[in-house]
Amino acid sequence: MTEAKSNRTVCRGRIFPQIQWTQEQKAQWKAEREAFKERCQPIFAQVQQSLIKTHYNWYMAVEPESGEYFINQDALGVAHKAHEKYPNARLHVFRINETGVCGRV
């Protein structure tokens, strides 16, 4: 029996090679992301201790312009809940624990 040979060529590399970020663009994006997190951090810190007691390891989405936050057991659930009220707003999601982040170090 003969084996079928594939004529498919393997493309390796970037999906859109014409779009390349410079180091300055990457640094600016990281700085903007960090500045946004710093605006959301005080809202999280204000309610963190009270929520740890009742909602440990749940997720909290913060909308910094209004100072409003949303909580849910699921990360996608909290995002959906927040985007229902603020459809075009930028949100930051924290995990309700001692550090505010997910995962292990």
N, C-alpha and C positions, 0 to 999 in steps of 0.2 A: 504494500500500500504506500502511496506517496504522501508526503507531508506537505501541507499548504504553507507557503512562505509568505510572510507579511511584507507588504511594500510600504508600510507606515514608517515614516522617519521620526525619530525622537527629537523633539525640540526641547532644549534645556536652556534655562535662563529666565529672564524677566518676562512677564506677560505683556507689558507695555514698555519696551526698552527705550522709547522716545521720551518717556516721563522719568526723569532722574532728579532727585532732590540734591541740592548742594548741602554742604555741611552747615552753612549758615541757616538754611531753611529748616533743617532737622533741629538745630539748636533753638531756633525761634519757636517751633512747634512744641518742643519739650518745655520751654520756658512758659509758654501760654497755658499748657496743660497743668503745670505745677502752680502757676498763679491762680488758676481756676480752683484747684484743689484747696489752696490756702484760703480762698474766699468761703468755701464750704465747710472747712474744718471747724471754725468756731460754733457753727450751728450744731454739728455733730457732737462736739465736746460738751455743749450745754446740756444735752439730753442723754448722753452716753451712759452715765451711771444709773439713772433711773430705768433706762431701757434694758440694761444688762440683766437686771433682776427679773424682768418679766418676759423679755424677748431675746434671750441669749442665742447667738449665731443666726439671727434673722438678718435681713438686708434692709438698708435704709437709703433711700434716694433723696438727695437734697437739691432744692432749687434755690440758689443763693439770692436771686433778685427779690423774691417775696419772703425768703426765710422759712418757707414751708418745707416739710419733709413728709415722706411716706414710708411705711414699713410693711414688709411681707416676708413670708418664709422663703419664697422663691425669688431669685434675682430677676428673672424675666417678669414675674408677677409684679414686683415693685416697679419695674420700668413701665409696664403697661399701665399701672395705676397712676403713676406720675404723668405719663404722656397723655392720659385721658384729660387731665385738668390743664396741663401745659403742653400742647402738642408740638410746639416749635422750640421749646426751651432746652437748654443744655443742662444736663443733670450729672451729678457725681454720686456714685453708689458706694456706700460703706458697708462693712459687715459689723454687726453689733456684737463686739467683743472688746477685749482689753486694748487691742492694737488698731482696730478698725479696718483690717485687711483680711483677705481670704488666704488660705493655704498655710504652708509651713515653711520655715526657714531652714 
